[in-house]
Amino acid sequence: MNPSQGPTSERVEFPGTDERITPEQWQHQTEEIRAMLVADGMSEADVAEDLRIAFGEITFVDDSHISWRHDGGVWWRWTSSAWEQSTPPGGLRVDRAVFELDPEPDSDPELEQLLAGAEGLAGDYERFIAEHPDATWPEVPDEHELVPSDPVDDTRRLPGAAPPGFRATHVVPAAGMSTWAEPGDAQPGPSLDPGLNVQQLETWGDWAHITCDNGWTAWVDGRDLVPSGAGTDHGWSVPAPRSTAAPVASVASAQPTSQAGQRFVTPSKSTWAVSAGAAALGLGAFLPWYDLGAGAPTVSAFDGAIKYLVDYENPGTGLRIGLVLLLVAGGAFVARHMRGWERAVRPLAIVGIAICGLFVVQTQRAVSASGDLGGEVPGVLDVIGFGVWTSLAGGALLAWGGSQK
């Protein structure tokens, strides 16, 4: 990238380990993650893309020192000039893993200027109050006491210049339309005038999310919208009568009654970072977290109790670390795709990162304590399994994705 084009992406690289994994094990764990994401509502295409991004930079090597990669679906072998689809002959070990994160956007000078101006106004207000302690202010009447001098029509034409990117896709029918702030709300909002041009942003069942030419948005009964150019010479037409006498009730009854379900956002490319981060965080729980090598059995996050993170000498047999990681990963994924819950993603990501960090710290203490008993003491990086680094990378990707709009 040319320096004039902006800052380059940040590449985070994790070294490889000597632990081995069979191609079948990796494929099985990937399929479990794929099934979990599909069950949560993601399309097969989006899941495949997220897994390709999450696992495409993890490089394995076999006993012949041939490099392999897995794109979430199939294995690829490096042939000294290109990657070709193939099947590994046997066990593999991780050579390295690289994750690329976009940098945080630069500060906005205009925004900083506005904030500085707001701080100046606040300071002026505080000085005025200090200099005029006896100043009186007009009493503001209660909103229920406000009576307009002239009757006001509760319909909105919503005039104004179209915002950048506005493109009329539909027209309000001759009977006008009611609006709602959210699908399923009992109380309708302002009505739309007949013939008003609107742009349909998304649909959910019979509901349609629309925006007007001045940027005002609302939800309407999408069955009544007239496609642009499909009406009369006025650009709109009266829709054919439907069997239901109450279209609002008809729309609401077709939707789940759960308020949370009505706020679900379909996973898309804009949420890929959280989806991929949740997948990596959960996948790491199934991979080895503790590996002594020399044929000794490995230990996953499901073999360690959560108490180990604060007391390696008496970990107990309670709640498992792996289960907590799955709950964090699932919670972050759901929060990112629920309107109003997005702020919970970063705290959950921090919990996942903290679990991985505490595990490394406690393992270091355990290794150091074993050295006091004599004998050769391995380094902490020699016994930490690749599952820890996979979950740690997933937590970092979650934290970054949770900061994106």
N, C-alpha and C positions, 0 to 999 in steps of 0.2 A: 504494500500500500504506500502511495506517495505521502510524505509528511504533510503536504498541503491538504490532503483529504481527511485529516483528523487523526486521532490516536489509534494505534494498532490494538488488536485484541490481546488480552492477557491469556497466556498458555500456562496451565498448571500441570506439571508432569510428576507422576508417582513412579518410583523405581520398581523393578520387577522383584519377584520372590522365587524361592526354590520350591515352593509347594506345587504339587501337581494336581491337575484336574482332568478328568476324561471328557472328550467331546460330548458324550451322551449326558453327563451330569450338567454341563453348561447349557446344552440344548433344553433339557428338562426344566431347569430353573428359569430359563428365558420364557418357555411356554407358560409356566405358572404366572409370571409377571404379565404376559400378554393376555391371558385369560382374565386376570384381575382387572386390567385396564378396560378390556372390552365389556366386562360385567358392569363397570362403573359408567358406561355410556359412550366411550370413545369408539370411533369408527376403526375398522381394520386398517385402513390406509393411514390414519393418524397414528395408530399404535405402531405400525411398521416404521413410520418415519421417526417417531420418538426413540424407538429402540435402536434404529440405525445410528442416530445422533449420539445416544448414550453409550453404546458399546462399540461404535465404529473405530474408535481410536485406542482400543485395548489390543495390544499386540501380544500374541503367544508365540512360543517356539517349541518345536518338537526335539526329539533326541538327535535328529540330523541337523539341528540348527536352522531349520526352515521356518520362516515367519508365517503366522496364520492370523486371520481376523474373523470375527463373527459379526454379522450386521443385524442380529436379532432374528434372522430367519435361516440363513445358510452360512457355511464356512467358505473362506477364501484363502488361497495360498499365493505367496509372492514368488514369482518365477524369474526374479532378477531384472525384469523389465515391466511387469504388469501384474495385477491381481487377477487370478482366475478361480472360478468356483471349483471346489474339490472337497474331499473328506479327509480329515486328519487320520493318520494310520494308528495312532495310539494316544498315550497320555501327553499332556502339554503342560508347560509352566508359563506364567505370566512374565513377559519380558519388560513391558512398560505400559503405562496408561497416561494419555494426554487428554486434558479437558480444556477447551477454549472458551473463555468468558469475555463478553463484550465489556468494555470499561463503562464506568458510570458516565452519564452525559455531562458535558461542561456546564458550568454555571451560566445562567441567563442574565446578561447585564441589565436588560429592561426590567426583569423581575426584581433584581436586587435594587434597582432605582425606585421601583414602586414600593418595596418594603421599607426602604430608607425614608421615603416620603410619608408612609403611614406612621413610622416611628416618630417622625417630626411632628405630625398632627397630634399624636397622642401626648407628646411632650408639651405642645402648646395648650392642649386642653387641661393638663395637670397644672400648668402655671396659671391659667386663667382661674381655675377653682381655688388655688392657693391665694391669689391676689383679690378674689371677690368671694369671700366665704359666705356672705349674706345674699348672694344672687339667688333669685327665684326663677323657677322654670314653669312654663305653661303646663297645666295638667292635661295629660293625654287621655281622652275618653276611652272607655272600654269598647272593644270591637263590637259588642252587641248594641251599644248606644249610637253607633254611627249609622245615620239614616241618609241615604243619598237624596239630593234635592230633586232629581229627575229619575224616572224609572230607567234601570240599566238592563239591557238584554244580556243574558248569560251565554250568548254564543260568541265565538271568536272567529274573526276573519284572518287574524294573525298576519297583518301586512308586513312588508319590510323587504329589504334586499336579501336575496338568497345567499346563504353562507357558502364558502368555498366547498365544492364537491356536491352540492345539492343537485339532485336529478329527479324530477317528478316521474314517478312510476304509476301512480293511481290518482283518481279523482274522487272526492266525496260525493255520494249520490244526492239526488234531488231532495230526499227527505232529511238531509243532514245526518250527523253522526254524534253519538255520545262518546266520551273518552274516559279512560281510567288510568290512574297512576301506575298500577300494577295489575297483572292478570288476576282475576278473582276478587278484586276489591268490591265491597258491597256498595260503596258510595261512588257514583260516577262523578267525573269532573266536568269542565266546560264542554259545550257542544261545538262542533265544527260546522261552518256554513256550507251549503250546497255548492258544488263546483270548485271547491278549494283543491289546489294541487298539493299532493303530499308525496313523500318518498317512503317506500316500505323498507325498513331496515332488517327485520327478521320476523319469523312467524313461530308460533308455538301452539299447536293444535289449531283451533279456529281463531286464535288471537293473532293480531298483527301489530308489530311495533313500528310506528310511523314518526316521521319528522316533518315539520312544516318549513316553508321557505325562510323563516326567521330563526330556525334552530330549535323551536319548541317541540318537545317529543311527548308521546303518549301511547297508550295501548287502545286499540279499537277492535270491533267485531270485523275481522278480516273478510268475512263472507259478503259484506255489504260494499266493500271497496270496488270501484270500477276501474279496470286497467286504463291507462292513458291512451286515448285514441279509439277506445272501444265504445264510446257513448254517442250522443247525438251531436248536432252542430254546435252545441254549447260545451262539448267536451265531457258531458256526464249524462247518465241516464238513471231511471228508476229501476232498482233491482227487482227481479221477479219475486213475488210473494213466496215465503217459505211456510211450511206447515206449522212451525212453532210461532206462537203469538208473542213470546217474550224472548227476543234474540239474546239479551244479556244473560238470562238464566240458562239458555241453551248453551252458550259458550262456557259459562262457569261450570255447568254440570258435566261438560265433556272433559274437564280437567281434574287432576288429583285434588283432593281436599286439603292435602298437606301444604301449608304455607311455604315450607322449605322447598318442596318439590316445584312450586310455582316460581321459585327464584333460581332454578338450576340453569347454568350457562353451559352450552354444549362445548366440549373440549375442541380447541382449534389450534392453528399455528401460533396464535398469540399467547397460548398457555403452554407451549411445548416445553419450556424450561422447567416449570413446576412438574409437569407430567413425567419428564425424563428424570428429574431429580428424585421424585417419589419412587420411581421404578428402581433407580440405582440404590437408594437408601434401603428399600425393602429387599432387593436382591442380595445386597451385602450381608444381610442377616442370615442367609442360607449358606454363605460361603465360609471357609475356615477363618476363625478369629484368633486361634492359638494353635501353632504348629511347631512341634519340637523336632520334626524331621526324623530321619533314620528309621522310617517305617512306623513311627508312633502315630496313633490315631489323632486326627485333628479335632478341634473343638469349635463349634459354631456359636453364634450368639444365643441360640436356643438352649445351649448347654450351660450357660452362665446365669446366675441369679442377679437381679438388679442391685442387690446389696453389695456385690463385688466392687461396684464403682466407688464405694466409700470405705469398704473394709475388705481387703483381699484375704485377710487371715480367717475371717468367719463369714463367708459369703452366704451361707444358708441355702435353702432350696425353695425360695419363694418365687415371686414373679420373674419371668425370664426376660433377659435383655432383648432377645429377638422379637418377642411379642410386643414390647414397648416400641421398638423400631417400626414394626408393621403398623401399629396404631398411629404413630407420628406420621409415617408416610401416607397412610390412608387419610388421616385427618387433614394434612396439608393439601392433598389432591382435591378432596371434597371442598375445603375452604376456598381454594382458588376458583372453583367453578360454582360457587354460590354467591349471589349478589349480596353485598354487605358483609361478607365473611372474609374478604381478601386480606384484611389486616392480620389475620391469624396465621398466615403462611410463614412469615419470617420468625415469629416466636417459636413455632413448631420446628422450623429449620434449625434454630439455635439449640433447641432441645436435642435434636438428632446429632448435631456437631458436638455438643457437650458430652453426650453418651460416648461417642468415639474417643474424644479427648481424655475423659476420665478413665476409660478402659486402658488406654496407652499408659497413663500415669500410674495406675494401680499395677499394671503388668510390670512396669519398670521397677516399682517398689518390691514386687514379688521376686523378680530376677535378682535384684540387689540383695534381698534377704537370703536367697539361696546361696549366694556367694559366701556368706558368713559361715556356711556349713562345710566349706571346703570343696575342692574339685573345680573343674572347668566351668566357667559361667558364660553362657551365650549372651550376646547383645540383645537388647529389647527388640530391635528391628529384625533379628533373626527368628524370633518366636511369634511376632505379630503376623497374623494371616492377612491375605489379600482382601478378605471380607471387610476388615476395618477400613481399609483405604477406599474400597468401593462405596461403603456407606458414608464415609466422610466426604467423598466427592459428591455423592448425591445430596448430602446436607448443604454443601456449598452452592450447588446448582439450585436447590430449593430457595436458599436465602437470596440469591441473585434474581431468580425468577419472581420471587415474592415482592421485589422492589420495582418490577416493571409494571407499567400501566396497560 
